[in-house]
Amino acid sequence: MKTVKIVLIVLAVLAVVGLIPICILAAIVIPQFTEASTEAELSSLCTDLQTLRSQITLYMIQHNDIPPTIANFEDQMTGYTDIDGVVQAAAGPNIYGPYIQKIPMNLFNDDDTVQNDGTIGNDSGGWEYDETTGAINADDNYDGDGDGILDHKDL
């Protein structure tokens, strides 16, 4: 009976001791995966911003320097438009677009809406858009380092 107790105690100690290296390894590896995930999301956000900005610029070139309107932004960017920005049903002569397939998702707030409330970084939509200039920014309030400065406000 005494031998069984000793064996059980030894097994328990080995189980705990065996878990310690696994816990240490997890403590090292898990933050690295989290950081890599955040870096991938940031890279995607920058790519989406670059795409949106370049396609808004192309739209403006083809529409006499007039940017898409906030009211029709998605339709004007994903559909066909005439020179005046009026959405058309199909391609044809003097019909432009589409510029993007869909509005991309801002991965930092899981929002793909485009809005214009005048404040970049208040998390009221996926993207903050200024229809007078055509400027577009990420509208999430991500502060990864906790310094009180929004990380994506000036991208």
Residue frames relative to the residue before (quaternion, step in Angstrom):
aa qw qx qy qz dx dy dz
M 1.0000 0.0000 0.0000 0.0000 0.00 0.00 0.00
K 0.6474 0.5212 -0.3085 0.4627 3.55 1.03 -0.86
T 0.6289 0.5406 -0.3243 0.4550 3.60 1.05 -0.72
V 0.6328 0.5285 -0.3236 0.4643 3.60 1.01 -0.80
K 0.6510 0.5079 -0.3162 0.4671 3.59 0.96 -0.83
I 0.6503 0.5098 -0.3151 0.4669 3.57 0.96 -0.86
V 0.6447 0.5150 -0.3169 0.4677 3.59 0.96 -0.84
L 0.6574 0.5047 -0.3084 0.4669 3.60 0.95 -0.84
I 0.6463 0.5062 -0.3169 0.4750 3.58 1.00 -0.81
V 0.6461 0.5107 -0.3145 0.4720 3.57 0.95 -0.87
L 0.6588 0.5043 -0.3080 0.4656 3.61 0.92 -0.84
A 0.6430 0.5163 -0.3189 0.4671 3.58 1.01 -0.81
V 0.6517 0.5024 -0.3104 0.4760 3.58 0.95 -0.88
L 0.6598 0.5022 -0.3093 0.4655 3.59 0.92 -0.85
A 0.6293 0.5284 -0.3351 0.4610 3.58 1.02 -0.75
V 0.6725 0.4797 -0.2959 0.4797 3.59 0.90 -0.90
V 0.6719 0.4906 -0.2954 0.4698 3.56 0.88 -0.97
G 0.6421 0.5252 -0.3140 0.4617 3.58 1.07 -0.71
L 0.6653 0.5067 -0.3002 0.4588 3.59 1.11 -0.63
I 0.5598 0.6307 -0.3889 0.3709 3.56 1.10 -0.61
P 0.6830 0.4546 -0.3213 0.4728 3.66 0.76 -0.83
I 0.6278 0.5286 -0.3430 0.4570 3.58 1.03 -0.71
C 0.6526 0.5066 -0.3093 0.4709 3.60 0.97 -0.84
I 0.6410 0.5100 -0.3222 0.4746 3.58 0.99 -0.81
L 0.6532 0.5094 -0.3077 0.4681 3.57 0.92 -0.89
A 0.6502 0.5064 -0.3163 0.4698 3.60 0.95 -0.84
A 0.6485 0.5238 -0.3215 0.4492 3.59 0.98 -0.81
I 0.6706 0.4727 -0.2917 0.4917 3.58 1.14 -0.56
V 0.7430 0.4556 -0.2302 0.4328 3.58 0.80 -1.04
I 0.6511 0.5541 -0.3419 0.3900 3.63 0.81 -0.89
P 0.6665 0.4743 -0.3396 0.4642 3.67 0.81 -0.73
Q 0.6212 0.5404 -0.3509 0.4461 3.59 1.07 -0.66
F 0.6406 0.5034 -0.3253 0.4799 3.60 1.03 -0.74
T 0.6360 0.5269 -0.3256 0.4602 3.57 1.00 -0.80
E 0.6597 0.4995 -0.3006 0.4743 3.57 0.96 -0.88
A 0.6467 0.5114 -0.3205 0.4664 3.60 0.97 -0.82
S 0.6356 0.5271 -0.3218 0.4633 3.58 1.03 -0.78
T 0.6593 0.4968 -0.3024 0.4765 3.58 0.95 -0.87
E 0.6437 0.5135 -0.3216 0.4675 3.59 0.99 -0.77
A 0.6419 0.5099 -0.3220 0.4736 3.60 1.02 -0.75
E 0.6492 0.5052 -0.3143 0.4739 3.59 1.00 -0.80
L 0.6368 0.5181 -0.3224 0.4713 3.60 1.02 -0.76
S 0.6356 0.5219 -0.3214 0.4694 3.57 0.98 -0.83
S 0.6517 0.5063 -0.3040 0.4759 3.58 0.98 -0.85
L 0.6345 0.5307 -0.3203 0.4616 3.58 0.99 -0.86
C 0.6673 0.4962 -0.2995 0.4677 3.60 0.91 -0.90
T 0.6402 0.5148 -0.3177 0.4735 3.59 1.01 -0.80
D 0.6573 0.5055 -0.3097 0.4653 3.59 0.94 -0.88
L 0.6451 0.5114 -0.3193 0.4694 3.59 0.98 -0.81
Q 0.6487 0.5138 -0.3182 0.4625 3.57 0.94 -0.86
T 0.6549 0.5069 -0.3069 0.4690 3.58 0.96 -0.86
L 0.6641 0.5006 -0.3101 0.4607 3.58 0.83 -0.95
R 0.6816 0.4979 -0.2951 0.4476 3.57 0.85 -0.95
S 0.6819 0.4764 -0.3046 0.4640 3.59 0.88 -0.86
Q 0.6801 0.4780 -0.3023 0.4665 3.60 0.99 -0.71
I 0.5927 0.5239 -0.3632 0.4922 3.61 1.13 -0.54
T 0.6319 0.5243 -0.3255 0.4688 3.60 1.02 -0.79
L 0.6494 0.5005 -0.3168 0.4770 3.59 0.93 -0.85
Y 0.6141 0.5405 -0.3393 0.4643 3.59 0.97 -0.85
M 0.6816 0.4931 -0.2907 0.4558 3.58 0.85 -0.98
I 0.6159 0.5383 -0.3467 0.4590 3.61 1.02 -0.74
Q 0.7381 0.4243 -0.2254 0.4736 3.57 0.93 -0.92
H 0.7450 0.3603 -0.1993 0.5248 3.60 1.25 -0.27
N 0.6220 -0.6088 0.3264 0.3686 3.57 0.95 0.98
D 0.6927 -0.5199 0.2613 0.4261 3.56 0.94 1.01
I 0.5262 0.5988 -0.4265 0.4273 3.59 1.18 0.47
P 0.3421 -0.7578 0.5161 0.2057 3.62 -0.66 1.06
P 0.6384 -0.4904 0.4023 0.4361 3.58 -1.24 0.25
T 0.4623 -0.6681 0.5024 0.2958 3.58 -1.14 0.59
I 0.5787 -0.5761 0.4351 0.3793 3.56 -1.16 0.51
A 0.6431 0.5489 -0.3245 0.4240 3.60 1.00 -0.79
N 0.8025 0.2324 -0.1067 0.5391 3.60 1.04 -0.74
F 0.2291 0.8343 -0.4863 0.1223 3.57 1.27 0.28
E 0.7048 0.4658 -0.2888 0.4505 3.59 0.67 -1.04
D 0.6788 0.4832 -0.2988 0.4652 3.61 0.87 -0.89
Q 0.6767 0.4907 -0.3006 0.4592 3.59 0.95 -0.82
M 0.7123 0.4457 -0.2621 0.4746 3.60 1.04 -0.69
T 0.7599 0.3637 -0.2037 0.4987 3.62 1.05 -0.62
G 0.7282 0.3921 -0.2322 0.5119 3.58 1.26 -0.19
Y 0.6231 -0.5066 0.4365 0.4056 3.50 -1.32 -0.42
T 0.0423 -0.7997 0.5989 0.0073 3.59 -1.05 0.76
D 0.4139 -0.6535 0.5573 0.3018 3.53 -1.24 0.43
I 0.7677 -0.3872 0.2531 0.4436 3.58 -1.30 0.05
D 0.6905 0.4665 -0.2682 0.4834 3.60 1.17 -0.58
G 0.5675 -0.6220 0.3750 0.3877 3.59 1.28 0.02
V 0.4503 0.6707 -0.4666 0.3600 3.57 1.26 0.19
V 0.4454 -0.7101 0.4831 0.2528 3.56 -0.77 1.09
Q 0.1666 -0.7880 0.5905 0.0521 3.55 -0.94 1.01
A 0.5866 -0.6181 0.4066 0.3294 3.56 -1.19 0.58
A 0.8219 0.0294 0.0339 0.5678 3.60 0.99 -0.73
A 0.6368 -0.5071 0.4189 0.4024 3.52 -1.35 0.20
G 0.1716 0.7701 -0.6026 0.1200 3.53 -1.21 0.50
P 0.7291 -0.3764 0.2946 0.4899 3.56 -1.26 -0.19
N 0.8473 0.0877 -0.1104 0.5121 3.57 -0.99 0.92
I 0.5178 0.5728 -0.4366 0.4618 3.56 1.14 0.71
Y 0.1856 -0.8115 0.5516 0.0521 3.56 -0.83 1.02
G 0.6969 0.4714 -0.3505 0.4113 3.54 -1.32 0.35
P 0.5775 -0.0294 -0.7814 -0.2347 1.50 -2.47 -0.03
Y 0.4562 -0.7072 0.4910 0.2252 3.53 -1.24 0.57
I 0.7698 0.0303 -0.0222 0.6372 3.57 1.16 -0.62
Q 0.5545 -0.6150 0.4425 0.3442 3.59 -1.20 0.44
K 0.7765 -0.1211 0.1091 0.6087 3.54 1.04 -0.83
I 0.5755 -0.5441 0.4587 0.4030 3.55 -1.27 0.27
P 0.3937 -0.7381 0.4854 0.2542 3.63 -0.67 0.99
M 0.4988 -0.6330 0.5128 0.2957 3.52 -1.27 0.52
N 0.3337 -0.6784 0.6107 0.2356 3.56 -0.99 0.84
L 0.3325 -0.8019 0.4652 0.1732 3.58 -0.32 1.24
F 0.6295 0.5483 -0.3433 0.4305 3.59 1.20 -0.25
N 0.7877 0.1554 -0.1496 0.5771 3.59 1.24 -0.14
D 0.4012 -0.7543 0.4401 0.2763 3.58 1.33 0.26
D 0.5227 0.6057 -0.4130 0.4351 3.55 0.93 0.94
D 0.1375 -0.8042 0.5735 0.0738 3.57 -0.92 0.88
T 0.4377 0.7028 -0.4651 0.3133 3.57 1.20 0.30
V 0.2592 -0.7251 0.6185 0.1568 3.52 -1.22 0.65
Q 0.0966 0.8047 -0.5762 0.1053 3.56 -0.66 1.06
N 0.2215 -0.7628 0.5948 0.1236 3.53 -1.31 0.26
D 0.1418 0.7831 -0.5928 0.1234 3.55 -0.08 1.28
G 0.5933 -0.6338 0.3332 0.3678 3.55 1.30 0.23
T 0.7173 0.3934 -0.2492 0.5183 3.59 1.25 -0.02
I 0.2469 -0.7617 0.5849 0.1293 3.56 -0.59 1.16
G 0.8199 0.2769 -0.2022 0.4585 3.56 -0.92 0.91
N 0.5367 0.6268 -0.4290 0.3674 3.60 1.13 0.31
D 0.4603 -0.7332 0.4103 0.2867 3.58 1.32 0.25
S 0.4089 0.7197 -0.4733 0.3014 3.58 1.09 0.61
G 0.7804 0.0393 -0.0433 0.6225 3.57 1.32 -0.05
G 0.6493 -0.5020 0.3766 0.4296 3.54 -1.25 -0.04
W 0.8078 0.1021 0.0125 0.5804 3.53 1.04 -0.90
E 0.2535 -0.7320 0.6148 0.1479 3.56 -1.04 0.84
Y 0.0545 -0.8283 0.5560 -0.0425 3.57 -0.63 1.19
D 0.1952 -0.7554 0.6161 0.1081 3.55 -1.02 0.88
E 0.2760 -0.8119 0.4943 0.1426 3.57 -0.27 1.26
T 0.5998 0.5558 -0.3839 0.4289 3.62 1.15 -0.20
T 0.7811 0.2881 -0.1560 0.5316 3.59 1.11 -0.65
G 0.4340 -0.6865 0.4684 0.3479 3.59 1.17 -0.55
A 0.4433 0.6939 -0.4597 0.3326 3.61 1.26 0.14
I 0.0344 -0.7877 0.6151 0.0021 3.56 -1.03 0.83
N 0.0478 -0.7964 0.6024 -0.0226 3.55 -1.02 0.89
A 0.5641 -0.5384 0.4868 0.3937 3.54 -1.30 0.29
D 0.2214 -0.8133 0.5295 0.0961 3.58 -0.88 0.91
D 0.4177 0.6902 -0.4943 0.3238 3.59 1.09 0.57
N 0.3843 -0.7208 0.5268 0.2351 3.57 -1.24 0.31
Y 0.1930 0.8209 -0.5100 0.1696 3.58 1.07 0.77
D 0.0265 0.7650 -0.6405 0.0620 3.55 -0.90 1.05
G 0.1614 -0.8655 0.4695 0.0664 3.54 0.40 1.30
D 0.7499 0.3762 -0.2229 0.4964 3.59 1.02 -0.68
G 0.4646 -0.7335 0.4105 0.2784 3.59 1.26 0.11
D 0.4512 0.7132 -0.4411 0.3053 3.59 1.17 0.45
G 0.5657 -0.6239 0.3722 0.3900 3.58 1.29 0.07
I 0.6323 0.4767 -0.3324 0.5123 3.58 1.30 0.02
L 0.4277 -0.7164 0.4898 0.2527 3.58 -0.69 1.08
D 0.4567 -0.7466 0.4251 0.2309 3.54 -0.68 1.16
H 0.7796 0.3704 -0.1826 0.4709 3.61 1.01 -0.72
K 0.3926 0.7618 -0.4516 0.2479 3.57 1.27 -0.03
D 0.7983 0.2981 -0.1361 0.5053 3.59 0.96 -0.83
L 0.3505 0.7376 -0.5124 0.2657 3.60 1.12 0.43
